[in-house]
Amino acid sequence: MIDFLRPALAVAVLASATACGASSAPKTPAAAATGAATAETRPSADATPVTATMPDVIGGNAGRAQEQMDPGLEMVFEDTSGRSRPVDDPAEWKVCDSRPGPNEQITAYPVVFEVVKAAESCA
């Protein structure tokens, strides 16, 4: 009788060992498990967030230009004279150009103001 139960006992032990290794978590597609975007979550290549329109600040004071922008907006002031000077106080500088340009949609960050010292002329 024991010989008859041995195969049944072996099947029961294997079945319980297999069940213990199984997860009760739902199956996740490989793309989601690796962090790759799926078709449902992938943003469109054409989608470009527009947050605001760039004001026309060309020729104006860089400090006032900074005040016109949303305080949470990432901005950079670059010395366009070629001397690579730090712009510590934008109020002492004037705007020669901007990226994006005047009246263009702001779709990339940081917004860049190309500036020179207030007494200098734009090249």
Helices and strands as residue ranges (DSSP letters): H 2-21, H 30-33, E 52-53, H 62-68, E 75-79, G 90-92, E 93-99, E 105-106, E 111-117
